């Protein structure tokens, strides 16, 4: 043990960070089972009667099915459109033989990742606003519209998924591109000798070569399947699109935190965490068939 002391010292800050900010706050889950109030604190507040009072309150809420379906639909769509286009862009980078062009496009593609959702909402409004948006002006020129994209229940989920895919398109491609760079080049040389086309090389060498990375990232995303992106939705949402855009996190923020109902907010957070844990365990077990399990 003493021989590896330098490694332990380097690992210590990360362990301390996890203990303080990840494990210690788990004690706050106790609030989900108590009638919490500020005066008595967590340990002095009385236990809820019954103990599942706030879970029951959430499950029996008239908005429960709507919130759950909105959250699941938006999250699954984000997972799909946040993965497939990134793999496609990474393939384009990998197949591009003009080095300066590849670097230039890479830089442009991952720049949106560093923008805040407020800025992206401003850009979206500039394009999609009913009266002044560029897209509606173009549609008006061909006698279509105007369409209130940002306040339309028919368009709101599409706008959310589209802006999320655009923001992280280049950033996600970096991971897959790095995995492709690690593939043994002798496999491609052998394929070329056998007369394989570029598409066959991609299908039989490149995609199988990054399959483990794809499965691993899918498992990690599956753990957050009920995390549809609070900041993103909260910036874009308005009362007109609550039927299709209101997710669990935004509802908890309004009814739990703005009304100081911390017990309800904790119960919903615990429910989401348990669902995420179950899905990660199930996906990891299933992923063993492709050799992409995390543990």
GUZADREN-118476 format. One record per residue (C-alpha): residue number from 0; x, y, z. Coordinates in Angstrom, 3 decimals. Each point is the difference from the previous one (the first is absolute). Last residue first. Example, Ala and Ser with C-alpha at 12.3 -4.5 7.8 and 13.67 -1.06 7.14 Angstrom:
<recs>
<rec><n>1</n><u>13.670</u><v>-1.060</v><w>7.140</w></rec>
<rec><n>0</n><u>-1.370</u><v>-3.440</v><w>0.660</w></rec>
</recs>
This chain:
<recs>
<rec><n>294</n><u>-19.012</u><v>-3.921</v><w>-14.537</w></rec>
<rec><n>293</n><u>-0.704</u><v>2.552</v><w>-2.734</w></rec>
<rec><n>292</n><u>-1.342</u><v>-2.517</v><w>-2.500</w></rec>
<rec><n>291</n><u>0.973</u><v>0.293</v><w>-3.648</w></rec>
<rec><n>290</n><u>0.765</u><v>-3.636</v><w>-0.826</w></rec>
<rec><n>289</n><u>-2.906</u><v>-0.255</v><w>-2.421</w></rec>
<rec><n>288</n><u>-1.949</u><v>-2.577</v><w>2.061</w></rec>
<rec><n>287</n><u>1.120</u><v>1.795</v><w>3.151</w></rec>
<rec><n>286</n><u>-2.141</u><v>2.923</v><w>-1.164</w></rec>
<rec><n>285</n><u>-3.190</u><v>-1.634</v><w>1.319</w></rec>
<rec><n>284</n><u>1.340</u><v>-0.081</v><w>3.548</w></rec>
<rec><n>283</n><u>1.192</u><v>3.587</v><w>-0.336</w></rec>
<rec><n>282</n><u>-3.388</u><v>1.047</v><w>-1.356</w></rec>
<rec><n>281</n><u>-1.845</u><v>-1.607</v><w>2.924</w></rec>
<rec><n>280</n><u>2.327</u><v>1.532</v><w>2.613</w></rec>
<rec><n>279</n><u>-0.199</u><v>3.420</v><w>-1.688</w></rec>
<rec><n>278</n><u>-3.801</u><v>-0.200</v><w>-0.251</w></rec>
<rec><n>277</n><u>-0.391</u><v>-0.915</v><w>3.665</w></rec>
<rec><n>276</n><u>2.311</u><v>2.826</v><w>1.089</w></rec>
<rec><n>275</n><u>-1.858</u><v>2.557</v><w>-2.144</w></rec>
<rec><n>274</n><u>-3.382</u><v>-1.065</v><w>1.423</w></rec>
<rec><n>273</n><u>1.397</u><v>0.259</v><w>3.543</w></rec>
<rec><n>272</n><u>1.486</u><v>3.454</v><w>-0.704</w></rec>
<rec><n>271</n><u>-3.244</u><v>1.328</v><w>-1.482</w></rec>
<rec><n>270</n><u>-2.048</u><v>-1.166</v><w>3.006</w></rec>
<rec><n>269</n><u>2.564</u><v>1.544</v><w>2.377</w></rec>
<rec><n>268</n><u>-0.293</u><v>3.352</v><w>-1.786</w></rec>
<rec><n>267</n><u>-3.796</u><v>-0.206</v><w>0.179</w></rec>
<rec><n>266</n><u>0.112</u><v>-0.684</v><w>3.727</w></rec>
<rec><n>265</n><u>2.539</u><v>2.802</v><w>0.556</w></rec>
<rec><n>264</n><u>-2.187</u><v>2.559</v><w>-1.828</w></rec>
<rec><n>263</n><u>-3.046</u><v>-1.123</v><w>1.980</w></rec>
<rec><n>262</n><u>1.848</u><v>0.367</v><w>3.291</w></rec>
<rec><n>261</n><u>1.358</u><v>3.397</v><w>-1.044</w></rec>
<rec><n>260</n><u>-3.459</u><v>1.568</v><w>-0.335</w></rec>
<rec><n>259</n><u>1.296</u><v>3.593</v><w>0.095</w></rec>
<rec><n>258</n><u>-2.714</u><v>1.181</v><w>-2.450</w></rec>
<rec><n>257</n><u>2.675</u><v>1.154</v><w>-2.493</w></rec>
<rec><n>256</n><u>1.984</u><v>-3.185</v><w>0.759</w></rec>
<rec><n>255</n><u>-2.562</u><v>-2.763</v><w>-0.269</w></rec>
<rec><n>254</n><u>-2.875</u><v>1.188</v><w>-2.171</w></rec>
<rec><n>253</n><u>1.941</u><v>2.092</v><w>-2.512</w></rec>
<rec><n>252</n><u>3.380</u><v>-1.728</v><w>0.089</w></rec>
<rec><n>251</n><u>-1.630</u><v>-3.419</v><w>0.252</w></rec>
<rec><n>250</n><u>-2.059</u><v>0.757</v><w>-3.111</w></rec>
<rec><n>249</n><u>3.143</u><v>1.152</v><w>-1.860</w></rec>
<rec><n>248</n><u>1.853</u><v>-3.177</v><w>1.007</w></rec>
<rec><n>247</n><u>-2.837</u><v>-2.397</v><w>-0.854</w></rec>
<rec><n>246</n><u>-0.475</u><v>1.388</v><w>-3.499</w></rec>
<rec><n>245</n><u>-2.356</u><v>2.635</v><w>-1.447</w></rec>
<rec><n>244</n><u>0.509</u><v>0.140</v><w>-3.749</w></rec>
<rec><n>243</n><u>-2.959</u><v>-1.731</v><w>-1.627</w></rec>
<rec><n>242</n><u>-3.014</u><v>1.148</v><w>2.079</w></rec>
<rec><n>241</n><u>2.027</u><v>2.927</v><w>1.510</w></rec>
<rec><n>240</n><u>0.396</u><v>1.626</v><w>-3.422</w></rec>
<rec><n>239</n><u>-2.165</u><v>3.107</v><w>0.470</w></rec>
<rec><n>238</n><u>1.374</u><v>0.565</v><w>3.524</w></rec>
<rec><n>237</n><u>3.499</u><v>0.696</v><w>-1.411</w></rec>
<rec><n>236</n><u>3.050</u><v>-2.249</v><w>-0.305</w></rec>
<rec><n>235</n><u>3.309</u><v>0.866</v><w>-1.709</w></rec>
<rec><n>234</n><u>2.170</u><v>1.018</v><w>2.965</w></rec>
<rec><n>233</n><u>-1.475</u><v>-2.624</v><w>2.337</w></rec>
<rec><n>232</n><u>0.335</u><v>-2.738</v><w>-2.636</w></rec>
<rec><n>231</n><u>3.736</u><v>0.517</v><w>-0.490</w></rec>
<rec><n>230</n><u>0.796</u><v>0.590</v><w>3.649</w></rec>
<rec><n>229</n><u>-1.965</u><v>-3.091</v><w>1.109</w></rec>
<rec><n>228</n><u>1.457</u><v>-2.423</v><w>-2.553</w></rec>
<rec><n>227</n><u>-2.139</u><v>-3.080</v><w>-0.672</w></rec>
<rec><n>226</n><u>1.427</u><v>-1.761</v><w>3.040</w></rec>
<rec><n>225</n><u>-2.372</u><v>-2.984</v><w>0.237</w></rec>
<rec><n>224</n><u>2.253</u><v>-2.035</v><w>-2.312</w></rec>
<rec><n>223</n><u>3.048</u><v>1.014</v><w>2.035</w></rec>
<rec><n>222</n><u>1.232</u><v>-3.537</v><w>0.701</w></rec>
<rec><n>221</n><u>-0.652</u><v>-0.785</v><w>-3.650</w></rec>
<rec><n>220</n><u>2.615</u><v>2.575</v><w>-0.983</w></rec>
<rec><n>219</n><u>2.748</u><v>-1.968</v><w>1.755</w></rec>
<rec><n>218</n><u>-1.193</u><v>-3.239</v><w>-1.563</w></rec>
<rec><n>217</n><u>-0.055</u><v>1.588</v><w>-3.468</w></rec>
<rec><n>216</n><u>3.514</u><v>1.366</v><w>0.528</w></rec>
<rec><n>215</n><u>1.267</u><v>-3.520</v><w>0.761</w></rec>
<rec><n>214</n><u>-1.870</u><v>-1.540</v><w>-2.935</w></rec>
<rec><n>213</n><u>1.393</u><v>2.550</v><w>-2.467</w></rec>
<rec><n>212</n><u>3.531</u><v>-0.368</v><w>1.404</w></rec>
<rec><n>211</n><u>-0.153</u><v>-3.787</v><w>-0.342</w></rec>
<rec><n>210</n><u>-1.333</u><v>0.290</v><w>-3.555</w></rec>
<rec><n>209</n><u>2.909</u><v>2.234</v><w>-1.059</w></rec>
<rec><n>208</n><u>1.945</u><v>-2.669</v><w>-1.914</w></rec>
<rec><n>207</n><u>-3.202</u><v>-1.671</v><w>-1.230</w></rec>
<rec><n>206</n><u>-0.890</u><v>3.333</v><w>-1.720</w></rec>
<rec><n>205</n><u>3.453</u><v>0.511</v><w>-1.537</w></rec>
<rec><n>204</n><u>0.750</u><v>-3.549</v><w>-1.202</w></rec>
<rec><n>203</n><u>-2.953</u><v>-1.736</v><w>-1.726</w></rec>
<rec><n>202</n><u>-2.328</u><v>2.903</v><w>-0.792</w></rec>
<rec><n>201</n><u>2.638</u><v>2.704</v><w>-0.502</w></rec>
<rec><n>200</n><u>2.232</u><v>-2.303</v><w>-2.049</w></rec>
<rec><n>199</n><u>-3.037</u><v>-1.057</v><w>-2.038</w></rec>
<rec><n>198</n><u>-0.804</u><v>3.663</v><w>-0.722</w></rec>
<rec><n>197</n><u>3.563</u><v>0.714</v><w>-1.036</w></rec>
<rec><n>196</n><u>-0.016</u><v>-2.949</v><w>-2.436</w></rec>
<rec><n>195</n><u>1.566</u><v>-3.363</v><w>0.812</w></rec>
<rec><n>194</n><u>2.363</u><v>-1.358</v><w>-2.671</w></rec>
<rec><n>193</n><u>1.736</u><v>-2.687</v><w>2.091</w></rec>
<rec><n>192</n><u>3.184</u><v>2.095</v><w>0.043</w></rec>
<rec><n>191</n><u>-2.119</u><v>2.933</v><w>1.201</w></rec>
<rec><n>190</n><u>-1.356</u><v>-2.119</v><w>2.861</w></rec>
<rec><n>189</n><u>3.509</u><v>-1.066</v><w>1.058</w></rec>
<rec><n>188</n><u>1.122</u><v>3.642</v><w>0.004</w></rec>
<rec><n>187</n><u>-3.074</u><v>0.996</v><w>2.015</w></rec>
<rec><n>186</n><u>0.685</u><v>-2.678</v><w>2.629</w></rec>
<rec><n>185</n><u>3.657</u><v>1.017</v><w>0.095</w></rec>
<rec><n>184</n><u>-1.138</u><v>3.461</v><w>1.124</w></rec>
<rec><n>183</n><u>-0.876</u><v>-1.348</v><w>3.476</w></rec>
<rec><n>182</n><u>-2.869</u><v>2.088</v><w>1.356</w></rec>
<rec><n>181</n><u>1.043</u><v>2.640</v><w>2.555</w></rec>
<rec><n>180</n><u>-0.841</u><v>2.955</v><w>-2.258</w></rec>
<rec><n>179</n><u>-3.578</u><v>-1.285</v><w>-0.118</w></rec>
<rec><n>178</n><u>-0.343</u><v>0.317</v><w>3.785</w></rec>
<rec><n>177</n><u>1.209</u><v>3.614</v><w>-0.170</w></rec>
<rec><n>176</n><u>-2.590</u><v>0.700</v><w>-2.719</w></rec>
<rec><n>175</n><u>-2.733</u><v>-1.518</v><w>2.179</w></rec>
<rec><n>174</n><u>0.947</u><v>2.248</v><w>2.914</w></rec>
<rec><n>173</n><u>0.402</u><v>3.127</v><w>-2.138</w></rec>
<rec><n>172</n><u>-3.354</u><v>-0.598</v><w>-1.718</w></rec>
<rec><n>171</n><u>-1.832</u><v>0.726</v><w>3.253</w></rec>
<rec><n>170</n><u>1.475</u><v>3.503</v><w>0.148</w></rec>
<rec><n>169</n><u>-0.775</u><v>0.610</v><w>-3.667</w></rec>
<rec><n>168</n><u>-3.704</u><v>-0.781</v><w>0.329</w></rec>
<rec><n>167</n><u>-0.456</u><v>1.343</v><w>3.531</w></rec>
<rec><n>166</n><u>-1.783</u><v>3.300</v><w>-0.710</w></rec>
<rec><n>165</n><u>-1.637</u><v>-1.135</v><w>-3.252</w></rec>
<rec><n>164</n><u>-1.529</u><v>-3.121</v><w>1.580</w></rec>
<rec><n>163</n><u>-1.323</u><v>2.019</v><w>2.954</w></rec>
<rec><n>162</n><u>-1.455</u><v>2.676</v><w>-2.311</w></rec>
<rec><n>161</n><u>-1.764</u><v>-2.658</v><w>-2.088</w></rec>
<rec><n>160</n><u>-1.337</u><v>-1.947</v><w>2.987</w></rec>
<rec><n>159</n><u>-1.507</u><v>3.100</v><w>1.597</w></rec>
<rec><n>158</n><u>-1.387</u><v>1.382</v><w>-3.276</w></rec>
<rec><n>157</n><u>-1.560</u><v>-3.369</v><w>-0.846</w></rec>
<rec><n>156</n><u>-1.551</u><v>-0.176</v><w>3.471</w></rec>
<rec><n>155</n><u>-1.534</u><v>3.472</v><w>-0.492</w></rec>
<rec><n>154</n><u>-1.334</u><v>-0.446</v><w>-3.522</w></rec>
<rec><n>153</n><u>-3.528</u><v>-1.372</v><w>0.344</w></rec>
<rec><n>152</n><u>-0.481</u><v>1.613</v><w>3.412</w></rec>
<rec><n>151</n><u>0.639</u><v>3.379</v><w>-1.630</w></rec>
<rec><n>150</n><u>1.491</u><v>2.822</v><w>2.067</w></rec>
<rec><n>149</n><u>3.554</u><v>-0.109</v><w>-1.371</w></rec>
<rec><n>148</n><u>-1.038</u><v>-0.837</v><w>-3.578</w></rec>
<rec><n>147</n><u>-2.630</u><v>2.740</v><w>-0.326</w></rec>
<rec><n>146</n><u>-0.505</u><v>-0.549</v><w>-3.749</w></rec>
<rec><n>145</n><u>-0.527</u><v>2.984</v><w>-2.335</w></rec>
<rec><n>144</n><u>-0.881</u><v>-1.741</v><w>-2.155</w></rec>
<rec><n>143</n><u>0.389</u><v>-0.952</v><w>-3.626</w></rec>
<rec><n>142</n><u>-0.468</u><v>2.379</v><w>-2.944</w></rec>
<rec><n>141</n><u>3.327</u><v>-0.758</v><w>-1.713</w></rec>
<rec><n>140</n><u>1.655</u><v>3.222</v><w>1.227</w></rec>
<rec><n>139</n><u>-1.677</u><v>-0.543</v><w>3.360</w></rec>
<rec><n>138</n><u>1.971</u><v>-3.233</v><w>0.429</w></rec>
<rec><n>137</n><u>3.239</u><v>1.942</v><w>-0.511</w></rec>
<rec><n>136</n><u>-1.137</u><v>2.635</v><w>2.492</w></rec>
<rec><n>135</n><u>-1.047</u><v>-2.752</v><w>2.406</w></rec>
<rec><n>134</n><u>3.470</u><v>-1.518</v><w>-0.213</w></rec>
<rec><n>133</n><u>1.714</u><v>3.354</v><w>0.602</w></rec>
<rec><n>132</n><u>-1.998</u><v>0.700</v><w>3.148</w></rec>
<rec><n>131</n><u>-1.559</u><v>3.488</v><w>0.302</w></rec>
<rec><n>130</n><u>-3.742</u><v>-0.687</v><w>0.206</w></rec>
<rec><n>129</n><u>-0.394</u><v>-3.603</v><w>1.178</w></rec>
<rec><n>128</n><u>3.433</u><v>-0.323</v><w>1.692</w></rec>
<rec><n>127</n><u>1.850</u><v>-3.073</v><w>-1.349</w></rec>
<rec><n>126</n><u>3.398</u><v>1.157</v><w>-1.235</w></rec>
<rec><n>125</n><u>0.793</u><v>2.818</v><w>2.435</w></rec>
<rec><n>124</n><u>-1.862</u><v>-1.914</v><w>2.712</w></rec>
<rec><n>123</n><u>2.288</u><v>-3.000</v><w>-0.515</w></rec>
<rec><n>122</n><u>3.097</u><v>2.198</v><w>0.254</w></rec>
<rec><n>121</n><u>-1.318</u><v>1.525</v><w>3.244</w></rec>
<rec><n>120</n><u>-0.853</u><v>-3.465</v><w>1.328</w></rec>
<rec><n>119</n><u>3.545</u><v>-1.096</v><w>-0.829</w></rec>
<rec><n>118</n><u>1.347</u><v>2.958</v><w>1.975</w></rec>
<rec><n>117</n><u>-2.151</u><v>-0.877</v><w>3.007</w></rec>
<rec><n>116</n><u>0.948</u><v>-3.671</v><w>-0.327</w></rec>
<rec><n>115</n><u>3.624</u><v>0.967</v><w>0.595</w></rec>
<rec><n>114</n><u>2.542</u><v>-0.325</v><w>-2.799</w></rec>
<rec><n>113</n><u>3.044</u><v>-2.235</v><w>0.477</w></rec>
<rec><n>112</n><u>-1.468</u><v>-2.945</v><w>-1.920</w></rec>
<rec><n>111</n><u>-0.768</u><v>2.345</v><w>-2.907</w></rec>
<rec><n>110</n><u>3.792</u><v>0.091</v><w>-0.800</w></rec>
<rec><n>109</n><u>0.142</u><v>-3.780</v><w>-0.629</w></rec>
<rec><n>108</n><u>-0.863</u><v>0.130</v><w>-3.709</w></rec>
<rec><n>107</n><u>2.056</u><v>3.066</v><w>-0.905</w></rec>
<rec><n>106</n><u>3.209</u><v>-1.464</v><w>1.397</w></rec>
<rec><n>105</n><u>-0.578</u><v>-3.363</v><w>-1.668</w></rec>
<rec><n>104</n><u>-0.742</u><v>1.713</v><w>-3.335</w></rec>
<rec><n>103</n><u>3.326</u><v>1.850</v><w>0.088</w></rec>
<rec><n>102</n><u>1.948</u><v>-3.063</v><w>1.146</w></rec>
<rec><n>101</n><u>-1.476</u><v>-2.144</v><w>-2.798</w></rec>
<rec><n>100</n><u>0.622</u><v>2.668</v><w>-2.632</w></rec>
<rec><n>99</n><u>3.642</u><v>0.358</v><w>1.058</w></rec>
<rec><n>98</n><u>0.531</u><v>-3.787</v><w>-0.130</w></rec>
<rec><n>97</n><u>-1.487</u><v>-0.692</v><w>-3.426</w></rec>
<rec><n>96</n><u>-0.387</u><v>-3.807</v><w>0.178</w></rec>
<rec><n>95</n><u>-3.538</u><v>-0.001</v><w>1.377</w></rec>
<rec><n>94</n><u>-1.016</u><v>-3.592</v><w>0.828</w></rec>
<rec><n>93</n><u>0.429</u><v>0.424</v><w>3.742</w></rec>
<rec><n>92</n><u>-1.725</u><v>3.377</v><w>0.098</w></rec>
<rec><n>91</n><u>-2.938</u><v>-1.362</v><w>-2.020</w></rec>
<rec><n>90</n><u>-0.176</u><v>-3.052</v><w>2.287</w></rec>
<rec><n>89</n><u>-0.039</u><v>2.306</v><w>3.042</w></rec>
<rec><n>88</n><u>-2.890</u><v>1.918</v><w>-1.600</w></rec>
<rec><n>87</n><u>-1.969</u><v>-3.245</v><w>-0.427</w></rec>
<rec><n>86</n><u>0.747</u><v>-1.092</v><w>3.580</w></rec>
<rec><n>85</n><u>-1.141</u><v>3.413</v><w>1.280</w></rec>
<rec><n>84</n><u>-3.182</u><v>-0.201</v><w>-2.120</w></rec>
<rec><n>83</n><u>-0.845</u><v>-3.410</v><w>1.567</w></rec>
<rec><n>82</n><u>0.692</u><v>0.916</v><w>3.639</w></rec>
<rec><n>81</n><u>-1.636</u><v>3.291</v><w>1.027</w></rec>
<rec><n>80</n><u>-2.934</u><v>-0.625</v><w>-2.304</w></rec>
<rec><n>79</n><u>-0.678</u><v>-3.331</v><w>1.743</w></rec>
<rec><n>78</n><u>0.654</u><v>1.140</v><w>3.578</w></rec>
<rec><n>77</n><u>-1.888</u><v>3.265</v><w>-0.544</w></rec>
<rec><n>76</n><u>-2.990</u><v>-1.915</v><w>-1.356</w></rec>
<rec><n>75</n><u>0.112</u><v>-2.286</v><w>3.041</w></rec>
<rec><n>74</n><u>0.142</u><v>2.990</v><w>2.387</w></rec>
<rec><n>73</n><u>-2.797</u><v>1.942</v><w>-1.707</w></rec>
<rec><n>72</n><u>-2.279</u><v>-3.044</v><w>-0.089</w></rec>
<rec><n>71</n><u>0.776</u><v>-1.101</v><w>3.576</w></rec>
<rec><n>70</n><u>-0.465</u><v>3.464</v><w>1.511</w></rec>
<rec><n>69</n><u>-3.214</u><v>0.704</v><w>-1.908</w></rec>
<rec><n>68</n><u>-1.383</u><v>-3.453</v><w>0.899</w></rec>
<rec><n>67</n><u>0.837</u><v>0.388</v><w>3.697</w></rec>
<rec><n>66</n><u>-1.362</u><v>3.554</v><w>0.223</w></rec>
<rec><n>65</n><u>-3.244</u><v>-0.919</v><w>-1.770</w></rec>
<rec><n>64</n><u>-0.501</u><v>-3.128</v><w>2.094</w></rec>
<rec><n>63</n><u>0.636</u><v>1.908</v><w>3.252</w></rec>
<rec><n>62</n><u>-2.001</u><v>3.183</v><w>-0.783</w></rec>
<rec><n>61</n><u>-3.152</u><v>-1.046</v><w>1.838</w></rec>
<rec><n>60</n><u>2.214</u><v>-0.575</v><w>3.075</w></rec>
<rec><n>59</n><u>-0.612</u><v>-3.428</v><w>1.485</w></rec>
<rec><n>58</n><u>3.606</u><v>-1.137</v><w>-0.557</w></rec>
<rec><n>57</n><u>1.415</u><v>3.225</v><w>1.447</w></rec>
<rec><n>56</n><u>-2.185</u><v>0.038</v><w>3.114</w></rec>
<rec><n>55</n><u>0.619</u><v>-3.726</v><w>0.504</w></rec>
<rec><n>54</n><u>3.755</u><v>0.605</v><w>-0.049</w></rec>
<rec><n>53</n><u>-0.578</u><v>2.846</v><w>2.439</w></rec>
<rec><n>52</n><u>-1.969</u><v>-2.128</v><w>2.487</w></rec>
<rec><n>51</n><u>2.243</u><v>-3.097</v><w>-0.272</w></rec>
<rec><n>50</n><u>0.698</u><v>0.007</v><w>3.761</w></rec>
<rec><n>49</n><u>-3.745</u><v>0.128</v><w>0.737</w></rec>
<rec><n>48</n><u>0.069</u><v>2.286</v><w>1.895</w></rec>
<rec><n>47</n><u>3.140</u><v>2.052</v><w>-0.556</w></rec>
<rec><n>46</n><u>2.594</u><v>-0.126</v><w>2.761</w></rec>
<rec><n>45</n><u>0.247</u><v>3.107</v><w>2.176</w></rec>
<rec><n>44</n><u>2.756</u><v>2.604</v><w>-0.571</w></rec>
<rec><n>43</n><u>2.835</u><v>-0.026</v><w>2.552</w></rec>
<rec><n>42</n><u>2.504</u><v>-1.991</v><w>-2.086</w></rec>
<rec><n>41</n><u>-0.330</u><v>2.044</v><w>-3.196</w></rec>
<rec><n>40</n><u>-0.422</u><v>3.412</v><w>1.590</w></rec>
<rec><n>39</n><u>-2.416</u><v>0.933</v><w>2.785</w></rec>
<rec><n>38</n><u>-0.469</u><v>3.655</v><w>-1.004</w></rec>
<rec><n>37</n><u>0.355</u><v>-0.466</v><w>-3.769</w></rec>
<rec><n>36</n><u>-2.839</u><v>-2.501</v><w>-0.362</w></rec>
<rec><n>35</n><u>-0.077</u><v>-3.503</v><w>-1.429</w></rec>
<rec><n>34</n><u>-3.033</u><v>-2.251</v><w>0.283</w></rec>
<rec><n>33</n><u>2.315</u><v>-2.999</v><w>-0.345</w></rec>
<rec><n>32</n><u>0.576</u><v>-2.968</v><w>-2.336</w></rec>
<rec><n>31</n><u>1.409</u><v>1.946</v><w>-2.986</w></rec>
<rec><n>30</n><u>2.102</u><v>2.057</v><w>2.434</w></rec>
<rec><n>29</n><u>2.107</u><v>-3.101</v><w>0.708</w></rec>
<rec><n>28</n><u>1.372</u><v>0.416</v><w>-3.506</w></rec>
<rec><n>27</n><u>2.188</u><v>2.731</v><w>1.509</w></rec>
<rec><n>26</n><u>2.429</u><v>-2.686</v><w>1.173</w></rec>
<rec><n>25</n><u>0.883</u><v>-0.482</v><w>-3.660</w></rec>
<rec><n>24</n><u>1.659</u><v>3.442</v><w>0.184</w></rec>
<rec><n>23</n><u>3.069</u><v>-1.673</v><w>1.667</w></rec>
<rec><n>22</n><u>0.564</u><v>-2.403</v><w>-2.917</w></rec>
<rec><n>21</n><u>0.302</u><v>2.292</v><w>-3.035</w></rec>
<rec><n>20</n><u>1.347</u><v>3.436</v><w>1.008</w></rec>
<rec><n>19</n><u>2.100</u><v>-0.714</v><w>3.078</w></rec>
<rec><n>18</n><u>0.940</u><v>-3.657</v><w>-0.573</w></rec>
<rec><n>17</n><u>0.473</u><v>0.450</v><w>-3.754</w></rec>
<rec><n>16</n><u>2.220</u><v>3.063</v><w>0.462</w></rec>
<rec><n>15</n><u>2.063</u><v>-1.766</v><w>2.684</w></rec>
<rec><n>14</n><u>0.527</u><v>-2.984</v><w>-2.318</w></rec>
<rec><n>13</n><u>1.064</u><v>2.267</v><w>-2.875</w></rec>
<rec><n>12</n><u>2.397</u><v>1.924</v><w>2.246</w></rec>
<rec><n>11</n><u>1.485</u><v>-3.293</v><w>1.370</w></rec>
<rec><n>10</n><u>0.852</u><v>-1.660</v><w>-3.328</w></rec>
<rec><n>9</n><u>3.228</u><v>1.959</v><w>-0.465</w></rec>
<rec><n>8</n><u>1.075</u><v>-0.830</v><w>3.567</w></rec>
<rec><n>7</n><u>-0.906</u><v>-3.665</v><w>-0.535</w></rec>
<rec><n>6</n><u>2.087</u><v>-0.116</v><w>-3.169</w></rec>
<rec><n>5</n><u>3.014</u><v>1.472</v><w>1.804</w></rec>
<rec><n>4</n><u>-0.456</u><v>-2.508</v><w>2.838</w></rec>
<rec><n>3</n><u>0.314</u><v>-2.978</v><w>-2.371</w></rec>
<rec><n>2</n><u>3.043</u><v>-1.580</v><w>1.717</w></rec>
<rec><n>1</n><u>-1.574</u><v>0.646</v><w>3.406</w></rec>
<rec><n>0</n><u>-2.821</u><v>-2.437</v><w>-0.883</w></rec>
</recs>
